[in-house]
């Protein structure tokens, strides 16, 4: 049994941590003291007072565990356990602790807590480890407050510009840059925190799946192959508003009826291409004028297309475009289709994925390769550093919801795989 020789307060009183996994649970409990909603759930929005509370708690806790703490110019917290070599790059593990409004207890914070638990356990078992062990806590992962996601991981990999920090603001009009300054940060200097490709040996992120696949299949560990990048489109359909009583059916240019066909066509593409891991959604539909006695004259739709296979994404995009053209042509309505963004899926490091697979086999764990439809900090880190991601099951796949839950026995295998994978990297 491991003992860190440390005692610290938990909400139940004084306790001694006896294993890395127990430490992980205690870290979660401690961070989740902040931003707790009255109706259940957690609201620690990026750069809010609640986020600050959780971060300060975490920093104090990590210092007590022997981590050297550095906070970069956008607020990423980097905690390091020194290795015996002063020249070797660290092995890093991390995630985020900010949440959506009324979010759950595990999205993000579980990955940070597992990082701390795993690295302390490894340090205890290998006191002479050569590589430094590093926890990375990324700031502003959720887009809920400022409309931009992954602020911290984008900043250190060159995907966030200073202009972005001035462009995004929250519902109260607070500009992201000013929120960061209020946090005591210096976003104008973010360039100096940039990750260099050889500066970290490997990066791991553990995260709840946020979908139902693992929970339903009884598989405990998902080794993420690739993270989907969304292709997003905005579609404006211009029909003609008419009197709903007086306009004959064969003379209508009903924008909503055309939009409805588009919605079904997008869904059909998603259903066809799902076997290649692609999903397609119309998440926005506004109509004008929106009156019961008026044939809708205009419809505005937003389409989100995601997948991890480039050919399938290309094919889906072309099929959606062709369907929109033919629907609007046959209904004699005008349309304007704009491509808002088109990103390539991020394939995670093959060597680390194979290592995780082998480790899971060695440990006798039930595991699978799988895609991630949701974005994560790992997708930006992967542009600079060999990166891997482990998914663990969450009950019914429910996430971004206060009823987010995990079963401890089903997340433990992911923790064990993480520990063993890092240990085998340290031996190299
Ligand atoms: Zn997350």
Boltz pocket constraint, residues with backbone or C-beta under 6 A from the ligand:
constraints:
  - pocket:
      binder: B
      contacts: [[A, 96], [A, 107], [A, 108], [A, 141], [A, 207], [A, 375]]
      max_distance: 6.0
